[in-house]
Amino acid sequence: MAAAVDTRAKTIREQLEREVEEFNNLQKESQKSHGARQKVVQQLEESKTVHAELKQLNDDSVVYKLIGPVLVRQDLVEAKINVEKRIEYIEKEAERLEHGLKAIEGKQREKQDIVRKQQEKLQKLMAEQASAAGK
């Protein structure tokens, strides 16, 4: 009986270790996704600021675009369109990252439940083993 309990305990411990490792990997993935989303949100805010500044300019204003180390003259209408397209693109990217993050968080909750159940099984088994040893 004790050997069977030891084998079951070993199996549960191994499963628990795998689940904890997977949970830790999901946490790392979540951190990366949070960082990427934060970067995209920052880019979105910068682009919105640029767009607001461009909207305040007169039609005859001169606008320059930084390309590498060089400032290149750009048409105001073209600059506005480019910034609007960039904002659209960034918003879609932010939405994609948000969906991915929610999926990761869902997986984390599932793993957390699995880990908790495995820990409970192990504790119950250890209690059974302790009570059997006491008899």
C-alpha positions as CSV (number, residue, x, y, z in Angstrom):
1,M,0.0,0.0,0.0
2,A,2.8,2.4,0.9
3,A,4.6,1.8,-2.3
4,A,1.4,2.5,-4.3
5,V,1.0,5.8,-2.4
6,D,4.6,6.7,-3.0
7,T,4.2,6.0,-6.8
8,R,1.0,8.1,-6.9
9,A,2.7,10.9,-5.0
10,K,5.7,10.9,-7.3
11,T,3.4,11.0,-10.4
12,I,1.4,13.9,-9.0
13,R,4.6,15.8,-8.0
14,E,5.9,15.4,-11.6
15,Q,2.6,16.6,-13.1
16,L,2.7,19.5,-10.6
17,E,6.2,20.4,-11.6
18,R,5.2,20.4,-15.4
19,E,2.2,22.5,-14.7
20,V,4.1,25.0,-12.6
21,E,6.7,25.3,-15.4
22,E,4.0,25.9,-18.0
23,F,2.4,28.5,-15.7
24,N,5.8,30.2,-15.4
25,N,6.2,30.2,-19.2
26,L,2.8,31.8,-19.5
27,Q,3.8,34.5,-17.0
28,K,6.9,35.3,-19.1
29,E,4.8,35.4,-22.3
30,S,2.3,37.7,-20.5
31,Q,5.1,40.1,-19.4
32,K,6.4,40.3,-23.0
33,S,2.9,41.0,-24.3
34,H,2.4,43.7,-21.7
35,G,5.6,45.3,-22.8
36,A,4.7,45.1,-26.4
37,R,1.3,46.6,-25.7
38,Q,2.8,49.4,-23.7
39,K,5.1,50.2,-26.5
40,V,2.3,50.3,-29.0
41,V,0.1,52.5,-26.7
42,Q,3.1,54.9,-26.5
43,Q,3.4,55.0,-30.3
44,L,-0.3,55.6,-30.6
45,E,-0.2,58.6,-28.2
46,E,2.8,60.0,-30.0
47,S,1.0,59.7,-33.4
48,K,-2.2,61.3,-32.0
49,T,-0.1,64.2,-30.7
50,V,1.5,64.6,-34.1
51,H,-1.9,64.5,-35.8
52,A,-3.3,67.1,-33.4
53,E,-0.3,69.4,-34.2
54,L,-0.7,68.9,-37.9
55,K,-4.4,69.8,-37.7
56,Q,-3.5,73.2,-36.2
57,L,-1.3,74.2,-39.1
58,N,-2.3,76.4,-42.0
59,D,-2.6,74.9,-45.4
60,D,0.5,76.8,-46.6
61,S,2.6,75.6,-43.7
62,V,5.8,73.8,-44.5
63,V,6.2,70.3,-43.0
64,Y,9.3,68.1,-42.8
65,K,9.6,64.4,-42.3
66,L,12.6,62.8,-40.7
67,I,13.9,60.0,-42.8
68,G,17.1,58.6,-41.2
69,P,19.3,61.6,-40.5
70,V,17.7,63.8,-43.1
71,L,14.7,66.1,-43.0
72,V,12.7,65.9,-46.2
73,R,10.0,68.4,-47.1
74,Q,6.5,66.9,-47.2
75,D,3.1,68.1,-48.3
76,L,0.9,68.9,-45.4
77,V,-2.1,66.9,-46.8
78,E,0.2,63.9,-47.4
79,A,1.6,64.2,-43.9
80,K,-1.9,64.2,-42.4
81,I,-2.9,61.2,-44.4
82,N,0.3,59.3,-43.4
83,V,-0.2,60.0,-39.7
84,E,-3.9,58.9,-39.9
85,K,-2.9,55.7,-41.6
86,R,-0.3,55.1,-39.0
87,I,-2.8,55.7,-36.2
88,E,-5.2,53.2,-37.8
89,Y,-2.4,50.6,-38.1
90,I,-1.3,51.1,-34.5
91,E,-4.9,50.9,-33.2
92,K,-5.3,47.5,-35.0
93,E,-2.0,46.3,-33.6
94,A,-3.0,47.4,-30.1
95,E,-6.3,45.5,-30.5
96,R,-4.5,42.4,-31.7
97,L,-2.1,42.5,-28.8
98,E,-5.0,43.0,-26.3
99,H,-6.8,39.9,-27.7
100,G,-3.6,37.9,-27.4
101,L,-3.1,39.1,-23.8
102,K,-6.6,38.1,-22.8
103,A,-6.0,34.7,-24.3
104,I,-2.8,34.3,-22.3
105,E,-4.4,35.5,-19.1
106,G,-7.2,32.9,-19.6
107,K,-4.6,30.1,-20.0
108,Q,-2.9,31.4,-16.9
109,R,-6.1,31.1,-14.9
110,E,-6.6,27.6,-16.2
111,K,-3.1,26.5,-15.3
112,Q,-3.5,28.1,-11.9
113,D,-6.6,26.0,-11.3
114,I,-4.8,22.9,-12.4
115,V,-1.8,23.6,-10.1
116,R,-4.1,24.2,-7.2
117,K,-6.0,20.9,-7.8
118,Q,-2.7,19.0,-8.1
119,Q,-1.5,20.5,-4.9
120,E,-4.7,19.5,-3.1
121,K,-4.4,16.0,-4.5
122,L,-0.8,15.8,-3.2
123,Q,-1.7,17.1,0.2
124,K,-4.6,14.7,0.5
125,L,-2.3,11.8,-0.5
126,M,0.4,12.9,2.0
127,A,-2.3,13.1,4.7
128,E,-3.4,9.5,3.8
129,Q,0.1,8.3,3.9
130,A,0.8,10.0,7.3
131,S,-2.4,8.5,8.7
132,A,-1.5,5.0,7.4
133,A,2.0,5.3,8.8
134,G,0.5,6.2,12.2
135,K,-1.5,3.0,12.4
